[in-house]
Amino acid sequence: MDVNLSGHEKAAALILSIDKKSAATVLKKLKDSDVEKITYQIANFKSIPSETRNEVLNEFYEMCLAEGYISGGGIQYAKDVLTEALGAQRSVQIINKMSKLNYKKPFKFLQQVDAEELINLIKVERNQTIALIISYMESEQASQILGGLEEERQTEIIKRIAKLSKISPEIISQIEDKLKSKLNDVVGSENRRDEEAGIKIVSDILSSIDRKSEVRIFKEIEEYNPEMAEEIKKKMFVFEDITDIDNIILQKIVAKLSNKDVALALKSTAESVKTHFLSNMSKRAKEIVQQEMDMLGKVRLSEVLEAQQRIVAVILEMEAKEEIIISKKDNDMLVE
């Protein structure tokens, strides 16, 4: 069974179905452009039903098997092995899908539309137009759409599908444009969905990966969608947010940090962060950290970012143990 999601939506669903550490590892290996698009889809997902998650994971597993078999012995070998493992019907479906990965199928954008929504969208069209649209759908989606139409139209549409002749690309393009326009009109306002869950997941993932990747990905998201970046930032705790921490709480945090990490983390950071940090250390600890910073000389930026991430990890661990409560709303922080 194939899930009616785009490639980037399936990738987002896959990321959401695995642990944060694995998700971070996967994202680090992808092209920057794909990371941006997948991150966007993650942030826009309301929720993913467990059935959809399982289908995405199964499809991913099957495609990985097929890719391995094709690489090892060609398409016929892959087909033979998959037929033995999964049956002839599923084997053909997988091989066909892999063969058409680079084929731009007409009306492909409709795969992302909810069945009920799509039925309401096309039911006002003529039977011939509906027949054309359905003829380009995967069998499962096509059966859902056909089953949702009036009974008296179903047989007529089936007849027209059977009799379809070659349609000019221009006509298909015109119908696609018309449907896209109608779809935008219908779902435009509904598309402003609650992004809280997706935004929170993205912020968790970015908080779990290495600081260098976090900075790079976040910068790209800012360029891609500044508003989304701002929402993600509100849910994240980053090193620079230390300036928002109350003095008493920061003193508790500082007590759990190594002077070496503090010296490295402050080596390349905003003056406001450095001042706030040092002002909440004892005179002796402050002197040690400043001596460490002087002795360090030039250091790699990656070392500074790693030290900052270790400090953030300590803060988040303290929050997880309820030693402190971090609230990004109104930039306040409480302690129990």
N, C-alpha and C positions, 0 to 999 in steps of 0.2 A: 504494500500500500504506500503510495507516494503522498507526501504532504504538500499542500498547495501553498508553498511559500517561495519567495525568491531565494536565490543563492545566498545573499548576505543575511537574509532573515533566518535561513536554516543554520548558517554559521553562528548567528547570534543565539539561536535556540540551543545549539550544541554547547556554546560557551557557558550558557546559563545552566546547563545540565551537568557540568563537571565542577570539581572543586576550584577554588580561587587560585591556588598555586598552579594547577594545570592550565587554567584559563589564561593566566599571566604568561606562562611558557608558550602557549599557542600564539597569543597576540604578538609576542616578541619576534616570532618567526615569519609573520605575515608582512606583506608590503604595506607601507604607510597609508596608501590610498584605501586599501581593504580594511585596515584597522579603523580608519575614520568612519567608513560606511557601516561596519559591523557595530562599532560603538554607538553610532546613531540609532541603529535598529534595537540594540539592547535597551537604550534609554527610552525608546518609544513603545516597547512592549508593556502592555498592562500586566498580563500574566500568561503563562503557557500551561495549558492542560497537560496532565501527566501522560495522556495518550499521545499527544503531539510530540512531547519530549522523547518518548519511547520510539515513535516512528522515525524521528530525525536521527536518533542514535542508531537504529537498525539500518536506515538507509546509508548513513555514513559508514557503518561497518561493512555493508554489502559493496558499496562503491570502492572501499579500500581493498576488499578482497579482489574485486574485478580488476582494479588498477594493477595489483600485484601479479595477477595471472596474465593480464595482457602484456605487461612488461617482461614477464618471464617466458611466455610461449606464444604470444599473439592472440588475436581475437577469437579464433576458432578454439584454441586451447582453453581460453578463459570461458567460452560458452560451454564447452564440454564439462569442465570442472564445476561451474556454477549450476549446470543442469543436474549434475550428480548430487550437488549439495542442497540446492534450493528448489529444484523442479524446473521443467522446461519453460513454463509460463513466466516465472519470475526471472529466470536467466535471460530470456529474450528482452524483458522490460529493462533490465539493468544494462545489457549490452547496447540496446537501442539508445538509452539515455546517454551513455558515455560517448556513443558515436555522434550524438547531436548536440554535444555541449556547446559547440561554437555556432550552432544554427539559431538564427533569430526567428522564432516562431511567431506568426501573427497572433494578436490578442493575448500574448503572454502575460501582459500586465493584469489580466482578469484572474490569473491564478491567485492573486493576493486578495481578491475581493470575497467577502463572506457570501455564501451561497444564497441566503435569503435576500441579501442586499442586491446581489447580481440578478436574481429573478425579478425583483421589483424594477430593476434598471432596464432590463431588456424586454419585459413582457408587453410593452407598448409598441415594440417593433413589429414589422411584418414577419410572417412565418419564414419567408425566404431569407431575410436578414438573420433571424434567430438560427436557422439551419446552418448558415455560413459560419456564424460565431461558434456554435456548438461543435461543428466539424473540426475545429482546431483545438478543442479541449482534450485533456486526458479523459479516458473513459469514465473514471470515477466522478470527476467534476461534471462531465457531460450528463451522466445519469441523474445526478442531484438536480441540475438545472432543469432538465427535461421533466423530471418527476414533480417539480414544483410549479409547472405550468398547467393551465386548464386541460382536462382530459381530452376535450374535443379538439385541441390544437396539437396534442402530442403525436398522434398518428400522421397528421399532415406534415409536421416538421420532419419526422423520420423519413417520410416519402421524399421530401425535398432534399434531405441529406444524401439519400441514396442516388438521387438524380443530379447531384451537383456536378457541374462541369468546371473547367478551369476559369477562375475569376482573375481579372486583371489586378496587378498589385496596386494600381491607383485607386480602384474601387475599395479594396481591402483597407488601404491607408485612410481613405475618407471615412469609412465606418469606424475605424479605430479612433480617429481624431474626434469623431462625434461622441463616441462612448466615453472617451477620456474627459471631454468637456462636461458631459452629463454627470459623470462620476465625481468630478471636482465640485460641481454645483450641489450635488446631493450630500456628499460626505465632507465637504469643506469645513463646515462648522463642527461636525462630529469628530473630525480628525484631531481636534485639540484635546487629546486624551490626557488623563492623569498620568504623568510621567514619573511619579514619586518612586514606584518600585524599581523601574529601570534605571533611574538616576542613582538610586541607592546602590544597586548592584554594580554599576559602573564605578562609582566612587570607592566601593570595597575592593574591586579589582585593581584600580589604579593605586590604592593604598597598599596593596600587597606586592606589587611588582617593584623591581629595583628603582631607586630614585631617578636615575638617568633616563630610564624608559618612561617613567611617570612624567617627568618634565617635558620630554619630547612629545609624547602622545597628547598631553594636556595642551601644549602649545598649538599642535595641529588641530585639535578640537576647537580651540579659541578662534583660529583662522576660518575653520569650516562653519562653525555655528556659535558665535559669541554668547548668545542667550543660554544655550545648552551648557556651555562651559561654565557660565556663572552659576547655574543650578547645580552642576556637579561639584563645583568648588564649595558651595554652601554645605554640601553633605560630607565633604572630605575634611580631614585635619591634616594640614601640611605644615612643614617646619616653620614657615613664616607666620603661622597663626599663633606662635608662642607669644607674640606681642599682646594677644588678647587674654592671656592667662593671668589670673589674679596672682599677686605677689606671694601670698601664703601658699597657694597651690603650687606655684612654680618652685618654691623652696622645697616642697615635698618631692617634687619631680627631680630637682637637681641632686638631692641626696642619694638618688638611685643611679646616677650617671657616672661614668668614668671621666676623669679630667681630660684624658686623651681624646675621647670622643667629642667632648665639649669644645676643646681647642680646635680640633679639625673642623667641626661643624660651623664654628664661628669664623673660620679663616676666610671664607668668602660668602658673606651674607650682608643683608642691609644693616646699616648702623643702628637703626631702631631696635632690631632683634638682638644685636650684640649688647647694646646698652641695657636692655630689659633683662637679658640673661645674667650678665655680670653683676647687675645691681641686686640680684637675689641670691648671690653666693656670699659665703663668709669671706672675710678679708684674706684669710690664708688661702682658701680655695681659689679666690679670684687671682691672687698673685701667682699661684701654681699654673693656672690656665693661661695667664698672660705670658708667663715664661715658656710654657709649652708652645704657644703660638709663635713666639719669637724664634724658638729653636727649630720649628718645623721648616722655616724658609719657604721655598716654592713647593707646592704640592699639586698633584693632579686633581682636576675638578671632580673626577669620578670618586676619589677618596673622600672629598668633602661631602658629596651627595650621599655616599654610603654611610658616613657618620651621622648625617642629618636624618637618614632613614632609620638608623638604629635608635636615635633619640625619640623619633616619632613612634617607633614600635614600643618603646618603654611606656610612653604616655598612653598609647592605646591599650596596652596590657593593664595598666593601672585602672583605666576606665572599665575594662572587661571584668576586673576583680572588684569593681565598684568602690575603689579607693578614691576615685574622683569621677565626676559626671561632666562630660563635655557636651555642651549645647551650643550649636552654631547659630541658633536663632538669637538675634539681638546681640550676638557675640558675647554671651555670658557663659560663665563656667561656675559650677557649683561643686561643693565637696560635702560628703556625708561624714 
